[in-house]
Structures are given as structure tokens and as C-alpha cells.
Amino acid sequence: MAFEVDKKRLRITGITFGLLLGVVLTVLSIISFYIILSTTSVVVISSAPFIFSVLLPILLVVVLCFNFRKKVGGFWTLREAATGIFLMFFTAFVIQFALRDQLFAKVIEPHMIEKTQAAMTSSVSKFLKESKTSPDIIKKKLDEIQGEFNAQKDVTIGRQIQGVGISIIFMFVLAIIFAAFFKKELQVNNPQA
């Protein structure tokens, strides 16, 4: 017989931690955006998205998973951990979609992509010119950047739905991976068996 986590507590805690995670991830991505706009250093422009979109979020999720497990009793099975962590990720995804993708990107900073493109183009161009790179290579690199940003501008409803579907699958797989690391089952010794 194993310890069972209260399912209501698991859901409430998952949603609560998901709200926290979503707000923090939104703030981190906005900070990253403004850092990119405020610098001309290629190193900073290249490293800021990694630090604010990958490194800090992973550290935050690890801390939240430890606290999540503690909050639901200190023990949970792989299935309970995966359910709770997926609920946390999904709630964070919804919060980010609402705050960052809709409110910030469409209302507060409607020209976010263009500003990011201008900052990146300027810093890469400056870096390549200082490195005495040939004009043909500079033009080729700037055309690549332009193509990447043009792909971000032309987003259809179909591509958005496809992106949401892929994100949900990715969150599920990620939840299972984190659950495998953070599961902790209470083993009860039954002398009658």
C-alpha cells in the first residue's frame, strides 16, 4: 500500500505554482526583450535569451518542483508528479500566452519583433564590420536574420493552433521527465504479505 496524494490538493497546488511560474517567466522574457534593445553587444544579445528563457526557468522549475512535492505531503508517485507538474506547466503556458503574447506583444509593445530585429541587425552588422568581414558575408548574414524575423511576422491561425498543439505535447513530455527526477514514493512495509 502506497501513500496517495490528495488529488484536489495536487490540482490546486499545480495551478497555484503554475500561476507563479507563468508570471515569473513572463517577467523574465520582458526583461530579456529590453536587455536586447538596450545593448549593442553581440554576446549579450546572444546570451540573454538563453539565460532568461532556458537557464533561469529551469532553475525556477527545479525549485518549484521541490516545493510542490513538499506541499503535497513530501511523497508522490510518478503519475501524481507528472500530473501536477503538467498542470503547473500548462497553467504557466496559459498565463504567458495571455500576458506576454497577447497583452505585452499586441498592446504594450506592438512592434516588438521589428525592434528586436533592428537591435539584432545593428549589433551583428557592427560586430562583423569591426571583425573586418567582407561585405558579401555581412549582407548574407543580415539577409538570414531578415528571413528569420519575416517568418515570425507571418503567423496564421493554423500555425498558431499547430504551435499550441506542439507546445502541449512538449509540456507533457517535459512534465514526465521532471516527474521522473522528482518522484518520491513512500514505501510501506507490510509484514502480512
N, C-alpha and C positions, 0 to 999 in steps of 0.2 A: 504494500500500500504506500503510495507516494503522497507527498504534500501537494495540495491543489491550491492554486491562486484563485482568489475571488474574481470572477470574470468582470463584474461591474467595476471593481477597483482597478483592474487591468485596463479596461476601456477608458475610464475617467483619467487615470494617470497617463495613459498613452496620448490622449487628446491634450491634456494639460502640458505635458512635456513637448508635444508637437507644436502647440501654440508658441511656447517659449523658443523652440528651435527655429520655427518659421520667422519669428520676429528678429531673432539674432542673425539668421542667415540673410534676411532682407537688409538689415543694417550693414552687415559686412559687405554685401555686394554693392550697396550705395557708396560706402567708404572707398571701396576698390575703384569704382567709377570716378569719383572725384580725385583720387590719387593719380589715376591715369591722365585725367585732364590737367592736373597741376604740375606735371613733370615733363621734361624732355629727355630723360634718361631711358635708353632702350632697356637697360637692365631692370629698372623699376617697372616699366610698362610690361615687360615680360614676366616678372616675378609676382607682381601684385595680384593678378587673377589667380595664380596658383596658391599663393598664401591665403588669400581671402575666400577663395572658392573651393579649395581642396584641403589644405593643411589645417587651418583653424576649424572648419566644420567637422573634420574627422576627430580632432581633439575634443570638440564640444560634444559630439555624439558619444564618444567613449565615456566622458564624464556623466552624461545624461543616462547612459545605459547602466552604469554602476548605481547611480541614484535611483533609477527606475526599479531595478531589481531589489534594492534595499526598501523602497517604498511599498512594494507589493509583498513583503514578507521575507526577503532575503533568498528565496529559492523559487525557481521556475523551470519548467521543462523546456525543451527545445521548441515545442509547439506554442507554449504560452509566451516565451521570449520572442519568437518570430511574430506572433500576433500583435503583441504590444509594441514592438519596435516598428513593424509595418504601419500600425496605426499612428505612431509618432511621426514617421516619415511622411505618410500621406497627409496628415494634418499640416505639417510644415510645408509640404508642396502646395496645398490649397492656400495657405497664408501667403507664401511667396508669390503665387500667381496673382492673388488679389492685390497685395501691397506693392510688390516690385513691378510685375509685368503689366498690371492694369493701372493702378494709381500713379506710381512713380514714372513709369516709362511712357504713359499716354497723357497724363495730366501735368505732372510737375516738370518732367524733362522730356517733352515730346520729340526732341531732336537728339536723343541720347546716342543713337547709332552714328549719326553724322558727326557729332562732337568727338566720339571715341575714334572714328575713322580719321578725322583731321589730326587729332593728337598723335595717333599711331603713325600716320603718314609723315607728319612733320618730324617726329623723333627718329624714325627709321631712315628717312632721307638725310637728315643731319648726320646721323651716325655713319651712313655709307659714304657721304661726301667727305667726312673727316678721315675715313679709312682709305681715302683715295681710290674708291671703287669706280670702275668705268661707268659712264652714263648709261650704256645699254643695260648693264646689270641692275643699276638703280631703277631704270624705267620698268624692267621686267618685274622686279620685286614690288614696286609700287602698284603695278597692274595686278599682281597676285592679291595684294591687300585689298585693292578696289573690288576684285571679284568676290572675295570672301565677304565683304560687307554688303555687296549687292545681293548676295544670296540671303542675307539676314533681312533685307528690306522687303523682299518679295515673298511674304508669308501668306499662304491661302488658308482658308478654314480647314480644308482637307489635310494640309501639312500640320496645322495646329493639333487636330484630332489625332493624327498619327504620332506626333510628338508626345502628346499626353499619354497615349497607349504605351509607347516605348518607355516613358518615364515611370509609369506604374509597374511595368514588368521589371525594370531596373531596380525600383524601390523594393519590390518583393524579393528579388534575388539578394540585394544588399541586406535586407532585414534578416534573411536566412543566414547569411554569412555572419552578421553581428550576433545573431541569436546563438550560433554555434560557439562563438567565443564567450558569450556572457551567460549561457545557461548554467544553472547550478541546481541540481536536483537533490532533494533531501531523501536519503535512503533510510527507510525504517526497517529495522531488523525484526523479523517475525519468527520467534522460536518455534511456533506451532507448525510451520511449513516443513 
